[in-house]
Amino acid sequence: MSECLFCKIVDGTIPAAIVAESERALAFYDVAPQAPVHVLVIPKEHITSADEVASDHGGVVDDLIMLAQRVMDDEGVRQQGYRLVLNVGPDAQMSVAHLHLHVLGGRRLEWPPG
């Protein structure tokens, strides 16, 4: 996906503040944070959204969550709690058409989200 912003981050043509990486996923700070810790965790493989995850993507969601856990450990907020958010489609404010997990923490998060 040559036009995908997140694919360009994965291949290094667009810089990002990378905080962690696994064989299949990449984690970097969100450029418009909604909490003191706001990291995006993406698969290195282009998958448009959670709607597109299929059995042949075996393990990609597991990898995203395990990398998110590692990031929250590294950021020192895992014990206090954190939020994982997957947005799908324009009504959910999905701004980049590449599967991404928002990982938010570092303060008490209100519900419903503001």
N, C-alpha and C positions, 0 to 999 in steps of 0.2 A: 504494500500500500504506500506508494511513493508520496502521496499527498497527506498522509496521516501525521499529525503533529506528534503523537506518542511514538509512532514507528520511527520518526526522525530522531526522537530522544534516544530510543533503543539503539539506533545505528550510529549515534554520536554526531549527527549533522546539526542538531539543535542542543545547546547545553542545558543541563538541569542540575540542581543541587541533589545529587544522588546520595541516599543515606544507607541503602542496603541493596543486595543483589543475590539472587539464587540462579541456578541453571536456567530456570524458565520464567523468572519474574524480576522486575526492577522496581525499586521504591525510591521516590524523590519527593521533596517538599513541594506542596501546592503553592503556586505563585500568588494566590489570593486566599490566604488562610482564614478559616472560619473558627479556629480554636488555636490555643498556644502551640499545640502540635497538630499539624494537618499534613499528612503524607498521602500521596497517591501510590498505590501498588498496582502495577499493570503486568499482564503477561507479555513476554517478549514477542510472542507470536501474535499477529493481528487477529483479534476476534472483535467484531463490531460492538457487541453488548452481551449482557447476561442472557438475552433472548436467543443468542446465537450459540451458546455453549451446548455442545453435543457430546455423546459418548466417545467420539474419536478425539476429544480434547482431554481425555483421561488424566485426572490429577491436577489440572490447571487451577481450579478453584481452591483445592487443598493447598497448593503451593502459594497462592495469593494470601491465604489466611495465615499460614505458617510464617511467611515473611512479615506479615503485619504484626504477628506476635513478637517476632524478633525485634522489629523496629520499636515497638512499645517498650520492650525490655531495655533497649539501648537508650531510649528517650527518658526512661525512669518513671513511666506513668502506667505500666501494665497493672500494678497492684491496685491503683485507685480506680481503674476502669477506663474503658475507651469505647468508642462507637465505630462500627463498620457500616458503610453505606454504599450500596450499588444503585446508581441511578440508571434508568432505562428509558430512553426517548425524550423528546423535547418537553413534554409536560412535566417531566421529573427534573428538568434543568440539566440534562446530559449535554454538555457543550462540546465534547470530543467523542467522535464515533469510534471508540476503541475501549473495550472492557477495562474499567478501572474501579478499584476499591478505594473509597475515601476512608482514611483512618484518622479519627479525631480524638484528642485527649488533652490532658493538661489543665482542665478545669471541669467544674460540674456542668454537664450538658443538659439543657432544659428539654422537656418533651411537652408538647410537640416542638420540633425544631423551629427556631425563629424565622 
